Amino acid sequence: MIKPKNNVYRGYAIEKAGHGKRAVFRTIINEKEWSAITESEVKAAIDVWIDEGVEPQ
């Protein structure tokens, strides 16, 4: 089974760029690219944007 490269969380595509310690997770929130070191930080930012309407810093 082939694992997809992009992960979708609550309607937002999360892309993993790099590998190992140099991996960065990216998504587009409110037409702006946003990235973080861990996937959980990106998911938290998406949650805040959807639930509270606050754009992540």
C-alpha positions in Angstrom: 0.0 0.0 0.0 1.4 3.4 -0.9 1.0 6.1 1.7 -0.1 9.5 0.3 2.4 12.4 0.6 -0.2 14.9 1.7 -2.3 14.6 4.8 -5.7 16.3 5.0 -6.8 17.6 8.4 -10.2 19.2 8.7 -10.2 20.1 5.1 -6.7 21.6 4.9 -3.9 19.7 3.2 -0.7 19.3 5.2 2.4 18.7 3.2 5.6 17.3 4.6 8.8 18.7 3.2 12.1 17.1 4.0 12.8 14.1 6.2 14.1 13.3 9.6 15.1 16.3 11.8 14.8 18.6 8.8 11.2 17.9 8.1 8.8 20.9 7.9 5.0 20.6 7.7 3.2 23.2 5.6 -0.4 24.2 5.0 -2.2 27.2 3.5 -4.5 29.0 6.0 -6.5 32.0 4.9 -4.6 32.1 1.6 -1.2 32.3 3.4 1.4 29.6 3.6 2.0 28.5 7.2 4.6 26.0 8.4 5.8 24.4 11.6 8.4 21.9 12.8 5.8 19.3 14.0 2.6 18.1 12.4 0.8 18.6 15.7 1.6 22.4 15.7 0.1 22.7 12.2 -3.0 20.8 13.3 -3.3 23.1 16.4 -3.1 26.1 14.2 -5.8 24.7 11.9 -8.0 24.0 14.9 -7.6 27.6 16.2 -8.4 29.0 12.8 -11.5 26.9 12.3 -12.8 27.1 15.9 -11.9 30.6 16.9 -11.3 32.4 13.6 -7.9 33.5 14.8 -5.1 33.4 12.2 -2.0 31.6 13.6 1.2 33.7 14.2 
